[in-house]
Amino acid sequence: MSTYVLVPGFFFGPWVWEEVGRLLRDAGHEVRAVSLTGQGERAAEATPDVGVSTHVADITDAIGDADDVVLVLHSGATIAGTAAADRLLERLRRIVYVDTAPFPDGMAQIEFLPPDAQAEQRRRIETDGKGRLLPARPFDEDDQRRDPVSLAGLSADDLARMRRRATAQPAALVLDPARRPAEIPDTPRTLIASTFTVEQVRAMVAAGLPAFTMLAGPGWTMTELPTGHWPMLSRPKELAELLLAM
């Protein structure tokens, strides 16, 4: 039996993993879906001092004394989740990045975006979020039409639930950089790519794009689950099957 520790990305709580978690439990494994300070069900705890180190502590606490852990990180969980993994190597069997990747030392989540999108995100933090929060996207049909790639595979009911349960994100999680050790651990790592292909990833690694440089080298396996950016909602059965195969 393994322990699957499932970490949600921005805007959501552990509820996004409900179906995947059920399928993993049905297969005989322990599942711990992480509730992160200041988002999802804990949105009221979004004080100004909530940042990467806060979420590192949340993830570390969720892992606790478990071993044979498969740590599953979705999207914006990558910085805090990778930092937690760097500290807990002896407990981890594998780190799984779901439509995301580990960033190099000094890179912030916002830097993954092109310059115009970075500027818009900073504007939303300063105006709508009063300098403390990044408001959630609308998650409605218009949003899906504007961004059919990341919101692919989601039904109207999925969008309604996401819209209802999304919360603003503590801004520090968006703006604070990743901190990595000088020597990167060689824990086995898997990328599950949903909104891009493995071929595209390898091309971006070869081009030296900062957000993808950590995907170079040994220890990596890569696979695809074509859908939108939230495969735990759009294709939970297939995502669970990939996790079980690890």
QUIPE-V245571 format. One line per field, one symbol per residue. burial: b if it has 24 or more other ideal C-beta (glycine too) atoms within 12 Angstrom, else e. A space follows every 50 residues. Layout:
burial: ???
This chain:
burial: ebbbbbbbbbbbbbbbbebbbebbbeeebebbbbbbbbbbebbeebeeeb bbebbbebbbebbeebeebbbbbbbbbbbbbbbbbbbbbebbbbbbbbbb bbbbeebbbbbbeeeeeeeebeebbeeebeebbbbbbebeeeebeeeeeb bbbbeeebbeebbebbbbbbbbbbbbbbbbeeebbebebbbbbbbbebee beebbeeebebbbbbbeeebebbbbebbbbbbbbbbebbbebbbeb
